[in-house]
Amino acid sequence: MRSSALLQFMSFLVASTRHAPWFVVPADGKENARLIVSQIVLDAFDDLNLAYPETSAARRAELLEIRKQLEKE
């Protein structure tokens, strides 16, 4: 690795944080690069611990009624 490339790589490592990580993805094959990036995105979504909001029985009944009205239109 040339010294300028090494310096750039080292600055990359300094810029990467837990909150805003950087990833090195090989660019020598589109299919492989896309697989790597898609796995990074999936891992990021998993880390968000997303869940549907909880609702009360009354609110659920109200939403079902709204749904029925919308289906009539």
mmCIF file of the N, C-alpha and C atoms, coordinates in Angstrom:
data_MODEL
# 
_entry.id   MODEL 
# 
loop_
_atom_site.group_PDB 
_atom_site.id 
_atom_site.type_symbol 
_atom_site.label_atom_id 
_atom_site.label_alt_id 
_atom_site.label_comp_id 
_atom_site.label_asym_id 
_atom_site.label_entity_id 
_atom_site.label_seq_id 
_atom_site.pdbx_PDB_ins_code 
_atom_site.Cartn_x 
_atom_site.Cartn_y 
_atom_site.Cartn_z 
_atom_site.occupancy 
_atom_site.B_iso_or_equiv 
_atom_site.pdbx_formal_charge 
_atom_site.auth_seq_id 
_atom_site.auth_comp_id 
_atom_site.auth_asym_id 
_atom_site.auth_atom_id 
_atom_site.pdbx_PDB_model_num 
ATOM 1   N N  . MET A 1 1  ? 0.852   -1.176 0.000  1.00 0.00 ? 1  MET A N  1 
ATOM 2   C CA . MET A 1 1  ? 0.000   0.000  0.000  1.00 0.00 ? 1  MET A CA 1 
ATOM 3   C C  . MET A 1 1  ? 0.895   1.235  0.000  1.00 0.00 ? 1  MET A C  1 
ATOM 4   N N  . ARG A 1 2  ? 0.614   2.157  -0.893 1.00 0.00 ? 2  ARG A N  1 
ATOM 5   C CA . ARG A 1 2  ? 1.399   3.393  -0.940 1.00 0.00 ? 2  ARG A CA 1 
ATOM 6   C C  . ARG A 1 2  ? 1.124   4.230  0.293  1.00 0.00 ? 2  ARG A C  1 
ATOM 7   N N  . SER A 1 3  ? 2.066   5.095  0.632  1.00 0.00 ? 3  SER A N  1 
ATOM 8   C CA . SER A 1 3  ? 1.923   5.884  1.860  1.00 0.00 ? 3  SER A CA 1 
ATOM 9   C C  . SER A 1 3  ? 0.709   6.805  1.802  1.00 0.00 ? 3  SER A C  1 
ATOM 10  N N  . SER A 1 4  ? 0.406   7.393  0.623  1.00 0.00 ? 4  SER A N  1 
ATOM 11  C CA . SER A 1 4  ? -0.764  8.268  0.535  1.00 0.00 ? 4  SER A CA 1 
ATOM 12  C C  . SER A 1 4  ? -2.062  7.471  0.712  1.00 0.00 ? 4  SER A C  1 
ATOM 13  N N  . ALA A 1 5  ? -2.093  6.275  0.152  1.00 0.00 ? 5  ALA A N  1 
ATOM 14  C CA . ALA A 1 5  ? -3.273  5.429  0.325  1.00 0.00 ? 5  ALA A CA 1 
ATOM 15  C C  . ALA A 1 5  ? -3.400  5.000  1.780  1.00 0.00 ? 5  ALA A C  1 
ATOM 16  N N  . LEU A 1 6  ? -2.297  4.704  2.419  1.00 0.00 ? 6  LEU A N  1 
ATOM 17  C CA . LEU A 1 6  ? -2.315  4.318  3.821  1.00 0.00 ? 6  LEU A CA 1 
ATOM 18  C C  . LEU A 1 6  ? -2.801  5.471  4.690  1.00 0.00 ? 6  LEU A C  1 
ATOM 19  N N  . LEU A 1 7  ? -2.361  6.674  4.397  1.00 0.00 ? 7  LEU A N  1 
ATOM 20  C CA . LEU A 1 7  ? -2.815  7.846  5.152  1.00 0.00 ? 7  LEU A CA 1 
ATOM 21  C C  . LEU A 1 7  ? -4.312  8.063  4.971  1.00 0.00 ? 7  LEU A C  1 
ATOM 22  N N  . GLN A 1 8  ? -4.807  7.882  3.766  1.00 0.00 ? 8  GLN A N  1 
ATOM 23  C CA . GLN A 1 8  ? -6.239  8.016  3.534  1.00 0.00 ? 8  GLN A CA 1 
ATOM 24  C C  . GLN A 1 8  ? -7.022  6.957  4.303  1.00 0.00 ? 8  GLN A C  1 
ATOM 25  N N  . PHE A 1 9  ? -6.507  5.746  4.301  1.00 0.00 ? 9  PHE A N  1 
ATOM 26  C CA . PHE A 1 9  ? -7.173  4.677  5.033  1.00 0.00 ? 9  PHE A CA 1 
ATOM 27  C C  . PHE A 1 9  ? -7.182  4.967  6.531  1.00 0.00 ? 9  PHE A C  1 
ATOM 28  N N  . MET A 1 10 ? -6.094  5.471  7.055  1.00 0.00 ? 10 MET A N  1 
ATOM 29  C CA . MET A 1 10 ? -6.016  5.800  8.475  1.00 0.00 ? 10 MET A CA 1 
ATOM 30  C C  . MET A 1 10 ? -6.995  6.931  8.822  1.00 0.00 ? 10 MET A C  1 
ATOM 31  N N  . SER A 1 11 ? -7.141  7.922  7.946  1.00 0.00 ? 11 SER A N  1 
ATOM 32  C CA . SER A 1 11 ? -8.100  8.997  8.209  1.00 0.00 ? 11 SER A CA 1 
ATOM 33  C C  . SER A 1 11 ? -9.527  8.458  8.171  1.00 0.00 ? 11 SER A C  1 
ATOM 34  N N  . PHE A 1 12 ? -9.745  7.464  7.351  1.00 0.00 ? 12 PHE A N  1 
ATOM 35  C CA . PHE A 1 12 ? -11.049 6.789  7.306  1.00 0.00 ? 12 PHE A CA 1 
ATOM 36  C C  . PHE A 1 12 ? -11.347 6.138  8.658  1.00 0.00 ? 12 PHE A C  1 
ATOM 37  N N  . LEU A 1 13 ? -10.363 5.458  9.233  1.00 0.00 ? 13 LEU A N  1 
ATOM 38  C CA . LEU A 1 13 ? -10.555 4.795  10.515 1.00 0.00 ? 13 LEU A CA 1 
ATOM 39  C C  . LEU A 1 13 ? -10.857 5.787  11.629 1.00 0.00 ? 13 LEU A C  1 
ATOM 40  N N  . VAL A 1 14 ? -10.248 6.942  11.580 1.00 0.00 ? 14 VAL A N  1 
ATOM 41  C CA . VAL A 1 14 ? -10.484 7.967  12.598 1.00 0.00 ? 14 VAL A CA 1 
ATOM 42  C C  . VAL A 1 14 ? -11.895 8.539  12.462 1.00 0.00 ? 14 VAL A C  1 
ATOM 43  N N  . ALA A 1 15 ? -12.389 8.683  11.231 1.00 0.00 ? 15 ALA A N  1 
ATOM 44  C CA . ALA A 1 15 ? -13.705 9.273  10.996 1.00 0.00 ? 15 ALA A CA 1 
ATOM 45  C C  . ALA A 1 15 ? -14.843 8.330  11.381 1.00 0.00 ? 15 ALA A C  1 
ATOM 46  N N  . SER A 1 16 ? -14.607 7.034  11.373 1.00 0.00 ? 16 SER A N  1 
ATOM 47  C CA . SER A 1 16 ? -15.638 6.063  11.688 1.00 0.00 ? 16 SER A CA 1 
ATOM 48  C C  . SER A 1 16 ? -15.900 6.031  13.194 1.00 0.00 ? 16 SER A C  1 
ATOM 49  N N  . THR A 1 17 ? -17.171 6.162  13.561 1.00 0.00 ? 17 THR A N  1 
ATOM 50  C CA . THR A 1 17 ? -17.563 6.110  14.969 1.00 0.00 ? 17 THR A CA 1 
ATOM 51  C C  . THR A 1 17 ? -18.678 5.086  15.136 1.00 0.00 ? 17 THR A C  1 
ATOM 52  N N  . ARG A 1 18 ? -18.999 4.744  16.371 1.00 0.00 ? 18 ARG A N  1 
ATOM 53  C CA . ARG A 1 18 ? -20.098 3.806  16.625 1.00 0.00 ? 18 ARG A CA 1 
ATOM 54  C C  . ARG A 1 18 ? -21.417 4.388  16.129 1.00 0.00 ? 18 ARG A C  1 
ATOM 55  N N  . HIS A 1 19 ? -21.585 5.678  16.303 1.00 0.00 ? 19 HIS A N  1 
ATOM 56  C CA . HIS A 1 19 ? -22.815 6.347  15.871 1.00 0.00 ? 19 HIS A CA 1 
ATOM 57  C C  . HIS A 1 19 ? -22.900 6.463  14.348 1.00 0.00 ? 19 HIS A C  1 
ATOM 58  N N  . ALA A 1 20 ? -21.767 6.663  13.708 1.00 0.00 ? 20 ALA A N  1 
ATOM 59  C CA . ALA A 1 20 ? -21.731 6.829  12.251 1.00 0.00 ? 20 ALA A CA 1 
ATOM 60  C C  . ALA A 1 20 ? -20.575 6.019  11.672 1.00 0.00 ? 20 ALA A C  1 
ATOM 61  N N  . PRO A 1 21 ? -20.747 4.694  11.613 1.00 0.00 ? 21 PRO A N  1 
ATOM 62  C CA . PRO A 1 21 ? -19.645 3.854  11.144 1.00 0.00 ? 21 PRO A CA 1 
ATOM 63  C C  . PRO A 1 21 ? -19.414 3.962  9.644  1.00 0.00 ? 21 PRO A C  1 
ATOM 64  N N  . TRP A 1 22 ? -18.180 3.764  9.259  1.00 0.00 ? 22 TRP A N  1 
ATOM 65  C CA . TRP A 1 22 ? -17.801 3.697  7.854  1.00 0.00 ? 22 TRP A CA 1 
ATOM 66  C C  . TRP A 1 22 ? -17.407 2.260  7.562  1.00 0.00 ? 22 TRP A C  1 
ATOM 67  N N  . PHE A 1 23 ? -17.631 1.824  6.341  1.00 0.00 ? 23 PHE A N  1 
ATOM 68  C CA . PHE A 1 23 ? -17.306 0.461  5.953  1.00 0.00 ? 23 PHE A CA 1 
ATOM 69  C C  . PHE A 1 23 ? -16.480 0.473  4.680  1.00 0.00 ? 23 PHE A C  1 
ATOM 70  N N  . VAL A 1 24 ? -15.530 -0.445 4.595  1.00 0.00 ? 24 VAL A N  1 
ATOM 71  C CA . VAL A 1 24 ? -14.746 -0.623 3.377  1.00 0.00 ? 24 VAL A CA 1 
ATOM 72  C C  . VAL A 1 24 ? -15.405 -1.751 2.594  1.00 0.00 ? 24 VAL A C  1 
ATOM 73  N N  . VAL A 1 25 ? -15.878 -1.426 1.384  1.00 0.00 ? 25 VAL A N  1 
ATOM 74  C CA . VAL A 1 25 ? -16.546 -2.408 0.536  1.00 0.00 ? 25 VAL A CA 1 
ATOM 75  C C  . VAL A 1 25 ? -15.729 -2.557 -0.740 1.00 0.00 ? 25 VAL A C  1 
ATOM 76  N N  . PRO A 1 26 ? -15.269 -3.754 -1.041 1.00 0.00 ? 26 PRO A N  1 
ATOM 77  C CA . PRO A 1 26 ? -14.493 -3.947 -2.268 1.00 0.00 ? 26 PRO A CA 1 
ATOM 78  C C  . PRO A 1 26 ? -15.320 -3.585 -3.499 1.00 0.00 ? 26 PRO A C  1 
ATOM 79  N N  . ALA A 1 27 ? -14.710 -2.910 -4.429 1.00 0.00 ? 27 ALA A N  1 
ATOM 80  C CA . ALA A 1 27 ? -15.430 -2.442 -5.613 1.00 0.00 ? 27 ALA A CA 1 
ATOM 81  C C  . ALA A 1 27 ? -15.106 -3.266 -6.851 1.00 0.00 ? 27 ALA A C  1 
ATOM 82  N N  . ASP A 1 28 ? -14.478 -4.411 -6.673 1.00 0.00 ? 28 ASP A N  1 
ATOM 83  C CA . ASP A 1 28 ? -14.071 -5.193 -7.836 1.00 0.00 ? 28 ASP A CA 1 
ATOM 84  C C  . ASP A 1 28 ? -15.164 -6.128 -8.346 1.00 0.00 ? 28 ASP A C  1 
ATOM 85  N N  . GLY A 1 29 ? -16.325 -6.109 -7.728 1.00 0.00 ? 29 GLY A N  1 
ATOM 86  C CA . GLY A 1 29 ? -17.440 -6.928 -8.216 1.00 0.00 ? 29 GLY A CA 1 
ATOM 87  C C  . GLY A 1 29 ? -18.751 -6.369 -7.701 1.00 0.00 ? 29 GLY A C  1 
ATOM 88  N N  . LYS A 1 30 ? -19.633 -5.959 -8.626 1.00 0.00 ? 30 LYS A N  1 
ATOM 89  C CA . LYS A 1 30 ? -20.892 -5.342 -8.232 1.00 0.00 ? 30 LYS A CA 1 
ATOM 90  C C  . LYS A 1 30 ? -21.729 -6.259 -7.350 1.00 0.00 ? 30 LYS A C  1 
ATOM 91  N N  . GLU A 1 31 ? -21.837 -7.522 -7.734 1.00 0.00 ? 31 GLU A N  1 
ATOM 92  C CA . GLU A 1 31 ? -22.693 -8.451 -6.991 1.00 0.00 ? 31 GLU A CA 1 
ATOM 93  C C  . GLU A 1 31 ? -22.210 -8.595 -5.550 1.00 0.00 ? 31 GLU A C  1 
ATOM 94  N N  . ASN A 1 32 ? -20.918 -8.791 -5.382 1.00 0.00 ? 32 ASN A N  1 
ATOM 95  C CA . ASN A 1 32 ? -20.352 -8.932 -4.044 1.00 0.00 ? 32 ASN A CA 1 
ATOM 96  C C  . ASN A 1 32 ? -20.518 -7.646 -3.241 1.00 0.00 ? 32 ASN A C  1 
ATOM 97  N N  . ALA A 1 33 ? -20.250 -6.510 -3.850 1.00 0.00 ? 33 ALA A N  1 
ATOM 98  C CA . ALA A 1 33 ? -20.391 -5.225 -3.163 1.00 0.00 ? 33 ALA A CA 1 
ATOM 99  C C  . ALA A 1 33 ? -21.831 -5.005 -2.719 1.00 0.00 ? 33 ALA A C  1 
ATOM 100 N N  . ARG A 1 34 ? -22.791 -5.339 -3.574 1.00 0.00 ? 34 ARG A N  1 
ATOM 101 C CA . ARG A 1 34 ? -24.201 -5.159 -3.226 1.00 0.00 ? 34 ARG A CA 1 
ATOM 102 C C  . ARG A 1 34 ? -24.614 -6.085 -2.096 1.00 0.00 ? 34 ARG A C  1 
ATOM 103 N N  . LEU A 1 35 ? -24.100 -7.303 -2.081 1.00 0.00 ? 35 LEU A N  1 
ATOM 104 C CA . LEU A 1 35 ? -24.396 -8.224 -0.983 1.00 0.00 ? 35 LEU A CA 1 
ATOM 105 C C  . LEU A 1 35 ? -23.852 -7.701 0.340  1.00 0.00 ? 35 LEU A C  1 
ATOM 106 N N  . ILE A 1 36 ? -22.648 -7.174 0.309  1.00 0.00 ? 36 ILE A N  1 
ATOM 107 C CA . ILE A 1 36 ? -22.033 -6.632 1.520  1.00 0.00 ? 36 ILE A CA 1 
ATOM 108 C C  . ILE A 1 36 ? -22.831 -5.443 2.032  1.00 0.00 ? 36 ILE A C  1 
ATOM 109 N N  . VAL A 1 37 ? -23.176 -4.531 1.141  1.00 0.00 ? 37 VAL A N  1 
ATOM 110 C CA . VAL A 1 37 ? -23.932 -3.341 1.542  1.00 0.00 ? 37 VAL A CA 1 
ATOM 111 C C  . VAL A 1 37 ? -25.317 -3.725 2.055  1.00 0.00 ? 37 VAL A C  1 
ATOM 112 N N  . SER A 1 38 ? -25.977 -4.673 1.402  1.00 0.00 ? 38 SER A N  1 
ATOM 113 C CA . SER A 1 38 ? -27.309 -5.076 1.870  1.00 0.00 ? 38 SER A CA 1 
ATOM 114 C C  . SER A 1 38 ? -27.229 -5.697 3.263  1.00 0.00 ? 38 SER A C  1 
ATOM 115 N N  . GLN A 1 39 ? -26.177 -6.451 3.551  1.00 0.00 ? 39 GLN A N  1 
ATOM 116 C CA . GLN A 1 39 ? -26.024 -7.028 4.895  1.00 0.00 ? 39 GLN A CA 1 
ATOM 117 C C  . GLN A 1 39 ? -25.776 -5.932 5.923  1.00 0.00 ? 39 GLN A C  1 
ATOM 118 N N  . ILE A 1 40 ? -25.006 -4.916 5.563  1.00 0.00 ? 40 ILE A N  1 
ATOM 119 C CA . ILE A 1 40 ? -24.758 -3.787 6.473  1.00 0.00 ? 40 ILE A CA 1 
ATOM 120 C C  . ILE A 1 40 ? -26.072 -3.080 6.790  1.00 0.00 ? 40 ILE A C  1 
ATOM 121 N N  . VAL A 1 41 ? -26.902 -2.863 5.776  1.00 0.00 ? 41 VAL A N  1 
ATOM 122 C CA . VAL A 1 41 ? -28.194 -2.191 5.979  1.00 0.00 ? 41 VAL A CA 1 
ATOM 123 C C  . VAL A 1 41 ? -29.102 -3.051 6.852  1.00 0.00 ? 41 VAL A C  1 
ATOM 124 N N  . LEU A 1 42 ? -29.184 -4.353 6.579  1.00 0.00 ? 42 LEU A N  1 
ATOM 125 C CA . LEU A 1 42 ? -30.006 -5.246 7.394  1.00 0.00 ? 42 LEU A CA 1 
ATOM 126 C C  . LEU A 1 42 ? -29.558 -5.252 8.849  1.00 0.00 ? 42 LEU A C  1 
ATOM 127 N N  . ASP A 1 43 ? -28.258 -5.285 9.074  1.00 0.00 ? 43 ASP A N  1 
ATOM 128 C CA . ASP A 1 43 ? -27.738 -5.246 10.445 1.00 0.00 ? 43 ASP A CA 1 
ATOM 129 C C  . ASP A 1 43 ? -28.114 -3.939 11.138 1.00 0.00 ? 43 ASP A C  1 
ATOM 130 N N  . ALA A 1 44 ? -28.064 -2.836 10.401 1.00 0.00 ? 44 ALA A N  1 
ATOM 131 C CA . ALA A 1 44 ? -28.436 -1.538 10.977 1.00 0.00 ? 44 ALA A CA 1 
ATOM 132 C C  . ALA A 1 44 ? -29.915 -1.524 11.365 1.00 0.00 ? 44 ALA A C  1 
ATOM 133 N N  . PHE A 1 45 ? -30.781 -2.101 10.520 1.00 0.00 ? 45 PHE A N  1 
ATOM 134 C CA . PHE A 1 45 ? -32.204 -2.176 10.861 1.00 0.00 ? 45 PHE A CA 1 
ATOM 135 C C  . PHE A 1 45 ? -32.428 -3.052 12.091 1.00 0.00 ? 45 PHE A C  1 
ATOM 136 N N  . ASP A 1 46 ? -31.717 -4.170 12.167 1.00 0.00 ? 46 ASP A N  1 
ATOM 137 C CA . ASP A 1 46 ? -31.846 -5.044 13.336 1.00 0.00 ? 46 ASP A CA 1 
ATOM 138 C C  . ASP A 1 46 ? -31.442 -4.328 14.621 1.00 0.00 ? 46 ASP A C  1 
ATOM 139 N N  . ASP A 1 47 ? -30.427 -3.498 14.542 1.00 0.00 ? 47 ASP A N  1 
ATOM 140 C CA . ASP A 1 47 ? -29.954 -2.766 15.715 1.00 0.00 ? 47 ASP A CA 1 
ATOM 141 C C  . ASP A 1 47 ? -30.954 -1.720 16.204 1.00 0.00 ? 47 ASP A C  1 
ATOM 142 N N  . LEU A 1 48 ? -31.902 -1.320 15.350 1.00 0.00 ? 48 LEU A N  1 
ATOM 143 C CA . LEU A 1 48 ? -32.892 -0.322 15.742 1.00 0.00 ? 48 LEU A CA 1 
ATOM 144 C C  . LEU A 1 48 ? -33.958 -0.891 16.666 1.00 0.00 ? 48 LEU A C  1 
ATOM 145 N N  . ASN A 1 49 ? -34.081 -2.219 16.718 1.00 0.00 ? 49 ASN A N  1 
ATOM 146 C CA . ASN A 1 49 ? -35.090 -2.871 17.559 1.00 0.00 ? 49 ASN A CA 1 
ATOM 147 C C  . ASN A 1 49 ? -36.484 -2.289 17.327 1.00 0.00 ? 49 ASN A C  1 
ATOM 148 N N  . LEU A 1 50 ? -36.899 -2.236 16.080 1.00 0.00 ? 50 LEU A N  1 
ATOM 149 C CA . LEU A 1 50 ? -38.197 -1.675 15.729 1.00 0.00 ? 50 LEU A CA 1 
ATOM 150 C C  . LEU A 1 50 ? -39.322 -2.610 16.146 1.00 0.00 ? 50 LEU A C  1 
ATOM 151 N N  . ALA A 1 51 ? -40.460 -2.023 16.519 1.00 0.00 ? 51 ALA A N  1 
ATOM 152 C CA . ALA A 1 51 ? -41.640 -2.805 16.886 1.00 0.00 ? 51 ALA A CA 1 
ATOM 153 C C  . ALA A 1 51 ? -42.874 -1.965 16.587 1.00 0.00 ? 51 ALA A C  1 
ATOM 154 N N  . TYR A 1 52 ? -43.969 -2.657 16.326 1.00 0.00 ? 52 TYR A N  1 
ATOM 155 C CA . TYR A 1 52 ? -45.227 -1.950 16.136 1.00 0.00 ? 52 TYR A CA 1 
ATOM 156 C C  . TYR A 1 52 ? -45.640 -1.312 17.460 1.00 0.00 ? 52 TYR A C  1 
ATOM 157 N N  . PRO A 1 53 ? -46.274 -0.147 17.399 1.00 0.00 ? 53 PRO A N  1 
ATOM 158 C CA . PRO A 1 53 ? -46.721 0.483  18.648 1.00 0.00 ? 53 PRO A CA 1 
ATOM 159 C C  . PRO A 1 53 ? -47.869 -0.325 19.270 1.00 0.00 ? 53 PRO A C  1 
ATOM 160 N N  . GLU A 1 54 ? -47.916 -0.321 20.593 1.00 0.00 ? 54 GLU A N  1 
ATOM 161 C CA . GLU A 1 54 ? -49.002 -1.005 21.277 1.00 0.00 ? 54 GLU A CA 1 
ATOM 162 C C  . GLU A 1 54 ? -50.216 -0.087 21.296 1.00 0.00 ? 54 GLU A C  1 
ATOM 163 N N  . THR A 1 55 ? -51.405 -0.690 21.254 1.00 0.00 ? 55 THR A N  1 
ATOM 164 C CA . THR A 1 55 ? -52.625 0.094  21.230 1.00 0.00 ? 55 THR A CA 1 
ATOM 165 C C  . THR A 1 55 ? -53.660 -0.541 22.158 1.00 0.00 ? 55 THR A C  1 
ATOM 166 N N  . SER A 1 56 ? -54.628 0.232  22.533 1.00 0.00 ? 56 SER A N  1 
ATOM 167 C CA . SER A 1 56 ? -55.679 -0.284 23.405 1.00 0.00 ? 56 SER A CA 1 
ATOM 168 C C  . SER A 1 56 ? -56.756 -0.969 22.566 1.00 0.00 ? 56 SER A C  1 
ATOM 169 N N  . ALA A 1 57 ? -57.592 -1.744 23.224 1.00 0.00 ? 57 ALA A N  1 
ATOM 170 C CA . ALA A 1 57 ? -58.680 -2.429 22.531 1.00 0.00 ? 57 ALA A CA 1 
ATOM 171 C C  . ALA A 1 57 ? -59.643 -1.415 21.915 1.00 0.00 ? 57 ALA A C  1 
ATOM 172 N N  . ALA A 1 58 ? -59.885 -0.326 22.608 1.00 0.00 ? 58 ALA A N  1 
ATOM 173 C CA . ALA A 1 58 ? -60.800 0.706  22.104 1.00 0.00 ? 58 ALA A CA 1 
ATOM 174 C C  . ALA A 1 58 ? -60.234 1.345  20.831 1.00 0.00 ? 58 ALA A C  1 
ATOM 175 N N  . ARG A 1 59 ? -58.953 1.655  20.845 1.00 0.00 ? 59 ARG A N  1 
ATOM 176 C CA . ARG A 1 59 ? -58.322 2.271  19.668 1.00 0.00 ? 59 ARG A CA 1 
ATOM 177 C C  . ARG A 1 59 ? -58.296 1.292  18.497 1.00 0.00 ? 59 ARG A C  1 
ATOM 178 N N  . ARG A 1 60 ? -58.058 0.022  18.785 1.00 0.00 ? 60 ARG A N  1 
ATOM 179 C CA . ARG A 1 60 ? -58.055 -0.994 17.732 1.00 0.00 ? 60 ARG A CA 1 
ATOM 180 C C  . ARG A 1 60 ? -59.435 -1.097 17.088 1.00 0.00 ? 60 ARG A C  1 
ATOM 181 N N  . ALA A 1 61 ? -60.491 -1.070 17.900 1.00 0.00 ? 61 ALA A N  1 
ATOM 182 C CA . ALA A 1 61 ? -61.855 -1.114 17.372 1.00 0.00 ? 61 ALA A CA 1 
ATOM 183 C C  . ALA A 1 61 ? -62.130 0.111  16.507 1.00 0.00 ? 61 ALA A C  1 
ATOM 184 N N  . GLU A 1 62 ? -61.653 1.261  16.957 1.00 0.00 ? 62 GLU A N  1 
ATOM 185 C CA . GLU A 1 62 ? -61.827 2.504  16.195 1.00 0.00 ? 62 GLU A CA 1 
ATOM 186 C C  . GLU A 1 62 ? -61.106 2.411  14.843 1.00 0.00 ? 62 GLU A C  1 
ATOM 187 N N  . LEU A 1 63 ? -59.910 1.888  14.838 1.00 0.00 ? 63 LEU A N  1 
ATOM 188 C CA . LEU A 1 63 ? -59.153 1.751  13.595 1.00 0.00 ? 63 LEU A CA 1 
ATOM 189 C C  . LEU A 1 63 ? -59.815 0.756  12.647 1.00 0.00 ? 63 LEU A C  1 
ATOM 190 N N  . LEU A 1 64 ? -60.355 -0.321 13.185 1.00 0.00 ? 64 LEU A N  1 
ATOM 191 C CA . LEU A 1 64 ? -61.060 -1.292 12.344 1.00 0.00 ? 64 LEU A CA 1 
ATOM 192 C C  . LEU A 1 64 ? -62.296 -0.674 11.706 1.00 0.00 ? 64 LEU A C  1 
ATOM 193 N N  . GLU A 1 65 ? -62.994 0.171  12.458 1.00 0.00 ? 65 GLU A N  1 
ATOM 194 C CA . GLU A 1 65 ? -64.164 0.861  11.912 1.00 0.00 ? 65 GLU A CA 1 
ATOM 195 C C  . GLU A 1 65 ? -63.755 1.827  10.796 1.00 0.00 ? 65 GLU A C  1 
ATOM 196 N N  . ILE A 1 66 ? -62.676 2.540  10.998 1.00 0.00 ? 66 ILE A N  1 
ATOM 197 C CA . ILE A 1 66 ? -62.160 3.447  9.964  1.00 0.00 ? 66 ILE A CA 1 
ATOM 198 C C  . ILE A 1 66 ? -61.789 2.651  8.722  1.00 0.00 ? 66 ILE A C  1 
ATOM 199 N N  . ARG A 1 67 ? -61.175 1.500  8.913  1.00 0.00 ? 67 ARG A N  1 
ATOM 200 C CA . ARG A 1 67 ? -60.783 0.643  7.789  1.00 0.00 ? 67 ARG A CA 1 
ATOM 201 C C  . ARG A 1 67 ? -62.006 0.211  6.982  1.00 0.00 ? 67 ARG A C  1 
ATOM 202 N N  . LYS A 1 68 ? -63.066 -0.183 7.684  1.00 0.00 ? 68 LYS A N  1 
ATOM 203 C CA . LYS A 1 68 ? -64.288 -0.607 6.998  1.00 0.00 ? 68 LYS A CA 1 
ATOM 204 C C  . LYS A 1 68 ? -64.852 0.546  6.164  1.00 0.00 ? 68 LYS A C  1 
ATOM 205 N N  . GLN A 1 69 ? -64.844 1.754  6.732  1.00 0.00 ? 69 GLN A N  1 
ATOM 206 C CA . GLN A 1 69 ? -65.342 2.927  5.992  1.00 0.00 ? 69 GLN A CA 1 
ATOM 207 C C  . GLN A 1 69 ? -64.508 3.199  4.755  1.00 0.00 ? 69 GLN A C  1 
ATOM 208 N N  . LEU A 1 70 ? -63.205 3.070  4.883  1.00 0.00 ? 70 LEU A N  1 
ATOM 209 C CA . LEU A 1 70 ? -62.326 3.307  3.727  1.00 0.00 ? 70 LEU A CA 1 
ATOM 210 C C  . LEU A 1 70 ? -62.512 2.253  2.643  1.00 0.00 ? 70 LEU A C  1 
ATOM 211 N N  . GLU A 1 71 ? -62.767 1.013  3.037  1.00 0.00 ? 71 GLU A N  1 
ATOM 212 C CA . GLU A 1 71 ? -62.964 -0.053 2.058  1.00 0.00 ? 71 GLU A CA 1 
ATOM 213 C C  . GLU A 1 71 ? -64.262 0.145  1.275  1.00 0.00 ? 71 GLU A C  1 
ATOM 214 N N  . LYS A 1 72 ? -65.234 0.840  1.837  1.00 0.00 ? 72 LYS A N  1 
ATOM 215 C CA . LYS A 1 72 ? -66.503 1.111  1.158  1.00 0.00 ? 72 LYS A CA 1 
ATOM 216 C C  . LYS A 1 72 ? -66.321 2.128  0.029  1.00 0.00 ? 72 LYS A C  1 
ATOM 217 N N  . GLU A 1 73 ? -65.331 2.990  0.171  1.00 0.00 ? 73 GLU A N  1 
ATOM 218 C CA . GLU A 1 73 ? -65.138 4.074  -0.819 1.00 0.00 ? 73 GLU A CA 1 
ATOM 219 C C  . GLU A 1 73 ? -64.573 3.546  -2.116 1.00 0.00 ? 73 GLU A C  1 
# 
